[in-house]
Amino acid sequence: MAFIELRGLSRRYGDFVALQDVDLDIEAGEFLAIHGASGSGKSTLLNLLGGIDRASSGTLRVGELGLQGLSERELACWRGRELGFVFQFFHLLPQLSALENVLLPMDFAGRWSDEEKCERAMALLARLGVAAQAAQGPATLSGGQQQRVALARALANEPRLLLADEPTGNLDSSSGAQLLGLLAELVDERGLTVVMVTHDAASLAAARRRVGLRDGRLL
């Protein structure tokens, strides 16, 4: 049984059909890229996978859970335990240091002691090469450093699923290649499942499997 299973998944906003009858299986430990033109439904699909939006029809199962049947509170708890999200624009809180940004999801999850949280956050920053910037605010970091901190934050609670929305979109080619290499290493080392939305040819090449969307339909 696949880790993620979509069957007849559709999302409509009034008369506009953003996603239509999508059937897709994603195995645990996959590095999957979803590509397509603007308006093809990529971000809608990613938001459905993350429980940020709800399908109009069809079924979506992640692990043992059918997401449609969960309340908003249950979805929030599930996201805190099982899901990491990396955004194109980083979305780091500017008033917090790099370390505090990584600590934040662990504070909400309540899974770790204070000592464990600090040790874990620093270990993640070190693994991603930004431990020296732990005390700095996001505004003092380069784009590549901010995205590494954002990735550390996404990994803070040991998620099984990482969703990435154009993660190299605001990075230069060198920083983008380094980030893609880190994602591939995490897939190999930890069995992390990565689903990435991208327009970028280098990102598509880095993924292990690619699927396309056009006008809300899976190609």
Residue, then its C-alpha position, 0 to 999 in steps of 0.5 A: m500500500a502506497f504511503i500517499e493515495l489520491r483517488g478521484l481528487s478534485r478541487r473546485y472554487g465556485d465554477f472554476v475547477a482547479l484540480q480534477d479527478v487526480d489519481l496518484d500513488i506516492e511511495a514512502g521515501e520517494f522524491l517526487a516533483i510535480h510540474g506544470a504551467s502557472g494555473s495548472g493546479k500544482s499549488t492546489l495539489l500541494n495544499l491538499l496534500g498538506g491539509i491546508d485546503r480540502a478537496s471538493s470530492g475524491t479521497l486522500r489518504v496519507g499514511e493511515l489517515g484519510l484527511q477528509g475526515l479530520s477536523e481542523r484541530e486534528l489536521a493541525c495536530w497531524r501537520g505538527r507531527e507528520l508534515g514539514f513545509v518549505f516555501q519559496f519565500f522562506h516565511l521565517l519570522p523576522q523578529l526571531s533568530a535562526l535558532e528560535n525559528v527552528l525551535l518554534p514548531m517544537d514548542f507547539a508540538g510539545r514532544w521534546s524537553d527544553e534541553e532536547k529542543c535546543e540540542r535538536a535545533m542546533a544539530l539540524l542547523a549544523r547538519l544544514g551548514v548554518a549553525a554559525q548563524a544560529a543567533q542571527g535574524p533572517a534579515t542578516l542571512s543570504g537567501g541560501q542560508q534562509q532556505r537552509v534555516a527554513l528546511a531545518r524548521a521543517l524537519a524539527n519534529e521529524p516529519r515523515l512527509l516534506l512538501a516543498d513549494e518552489p524551494t529554489g525559486n529565490l536562490d541562485s543556481s549554486s544555492g539551489a543545487q546545494l538545497l536539492g542535494l540536501l533534499a536528496e540526502l534526506v530521502d536516502e538517509r532518513g527515508l523522508t518522502v519529499v513532494m516538490v512543486t517546481h518550474d525549475a529544470a534543475s529541480l526536476a532533474a534532481a527528483r527521482r520521479r516527475v509527474g505533470l499537471r495541465d489544467g488541473r489534470l494529471l498528465 
